[in-house]
């Protein structure tokens, strides 16, 4: 019976440590999300402009590839805006 009690105590201790780690991880993730949100809010306009420019560049590359003779269509992956 003593071995079962020890095993149960060890399992409970392990569960408690896992719960504490999960809480710390959740807290860390929440903080990272909060900081990311602050960063995006500060640079929101430039991020939107960069995203638009990247989209335009992707379409230009797609267009250039479509003009290459001998390039099979399966090598041209269409880029669709979200």
Secondary structure, 3 states (H helix, E strand, C coil): CHHHHHHHHHHHHHHHHHHHHHHHHHHHHHHHHHHHHHHHHHCHHHHHHHHHHHHHHHHHHHHHHHHCCCCCHHHCCCCCCC
